[in-house]
Amino acid sequence: MTMYPPQGPSGPTGPYGPQTGGMPPMVCTWHPDRPTNLRCSRCGRPACPSCLTPASVGFHCRACVAESRPAARVAVARTIAGAKHGAQPRITYALIGLNVLVFLAVAAQAGSLSDFRGSSIFNGSLLVPMLVAGGEWWRVVSSGFLHLSVTHIVLNMLALYFIGLGLERVLGAWRYLALYLLSLLGGSASIMLFAGVTSSAAGASGAIFGLMGALLVTLKRLKLDLRQAGIIIAINVIATFAIPGISWQAHVGGLVVGTLVGAAMVYAPAASRTNWQIGTCVVVFVALAAVIVAKDLSLGHWVCFNTTRPDVSCIPPS
């Protein structure tokens, strides 16, 4: 009787045991030298026990575990004022565009590039302390977007462009805008305090001088050479007092406020930077508003009893 050996599983036999259907053995995705019969219950990848982690249902491979973890927070590079590095200076361009747009609207309405008395926009926006005291409070802001001639707006917008772009990159959009508007308001408050009751003023110079002051303290904070910026500011201050017709009140007021706000922006401690910056802006705004209101009240008697102008409203009426 012929004896035959017992038959094993069909198919060839490999180093890790029998191979079915001619297929190679299943190995770990991350360790090709390790055979395995296990798979990830999420993606189905073959994995050895060391590459699997218990999950709420079955086991997950190392790839699925990594995908399910929250992404690690990447630190964002910040400037000394807390702005993101590389942010584009959109506010400067927007302010230039707004000033130019107002100038063109006034010129079109007046039909002139130098005599704007025929423009209701111009007449209704000039800063005149007597009219502000009469209730037209918007003039303390609107006057900062008016200009008296082509030369006036060209010089101011060039200064805004060259000073504003770099400063906005350091401060960031909202800090830069707050600095600009508070400097503008500082110039208007100074005019209310020190200029004649019936005098008139217009221009972005107060705001731009504020940017100059902020630029100076920013350069100092960065430990950069102050000589060039200092010379430019000194020349502008001298010109303010030497050239007739320039509102020194707006320039000095804007410079003082801009320097103060700029210092708060770049010297605030990093741990509480935002609170310091917002707090300073609020305090400066309240102080400037108080100055304007106090001057407004002091002019009330003069306005209500020393003019018969129909465009002046008395609060309360005389």
Residue, then its C-alpha position, 0 to 999 in steps of 0.5 A: m500500500t502506497m502511503y502519501p504524506p498529508q496535504g498542506p494548504s494549497g499554494p506555495t509556502g513562504p518564509y512567514g507561512p503559507q501563502t494563499g492564492g499566490m499573494p505575498p504575506m501582508v506586512c506593516t505599512w511602516h515596517p515592511d520586515r514585519p508580517t501582520n494580520l492586523r489593519c487600521s479600523r479607520c483607513g484599512r492600512p496593514a499595521c503591526p501592533s506597535c503601530l496601532t493605537p486603541a480607539s473608541v472603535g478598533f485600532h487606529c494606525r499612526a497616520c490616522v492618529a496624527e490626522s486626528r490630533p489638533a494642528a499645532r499652533v504656529a507662532v506668528a511673527r509680530t512687530i514691536a507694536g503687535a502687528k503681523h509681519g508682512a501685512q500690506p499697508r492698505i489704510t495709507y492708500a485708503l486715506i490718500g484716496l479719500n483725501v483726493l476724492v474729497f478734493l476732486a469733489v470740492a473742486a468740481q463743485a466750486g468749478s476751480l482748483s484754488d477758489f473753493r468758496g463756491s463749494s458747499i462741501f468746503n464751506g460746511s467742513l472747514l474748521v471754524p471755532m465759532l461754528v463748532a461752538g454753534g453746534e457744528w461739531w463734525r468740523v473738527v474731523s471733516s476739516g482734516f480731509l479738506h485742502l486749499s490748493v493742488t500744491h497743498i494736497v500734493l505735498n500732504m499726500l506725498a508726506l502721508y505716502f512716504i511716512g505712512l507706508g512704513l509706519e503702518r507696517v509696524l503698527g498694523a491697520w487699526r493701530y495706525l488708523a487710530l493714530y491718524l485720527l487721534s492726531l487729526l483730532g489733536g490738531s483740531a483741539s489745538i486750533m480750538l484752544f489757541a486759534g482765533v474764534t473766527s479763524s478757519a483751518a483745513g488740511a491733513s497736516g495735523a494728522i501727518f505731523g502726528l505720524m511724524g512724531a510716532l515715526l520718531v519714537t518708533l525709530k528710537r524703539l527700534k534703536l535706529d538712526l534718528r538723525q534723518a527723521g529728526i532733521i525732517i521734523a525739525i525743518n517742518v516745525i521751523a517752516t510751520f512758524a516761519i511761513p505765514g498762513i500755516s496753522w501752527q496750532a494744528h501742526v503742534g497739536g498733531l505732533v504732540v498727540g501722535t508722539l504720545v500715542g505712538a509711544a504707547m503703541v511701540y513701548a507697551p509691554a508685550a504681555s498686556r500690549t493690546n490693553w495698553q494700546i486701547g487704553t491709551c487711545v481711549v484716554v487720549f480721545v476723552a481728553l481731546a473731546a473734553v478740551i473741545v467741549a470745554k472750549d465750546l462752552s467758553l465760546g457759547h456766550w460770545v457766539c450766541f450774543n455777538t453774531t447774527r449769522p443765520d448759519v450759527s445755531c446756539i445750544p441752548p438757543s439765546 
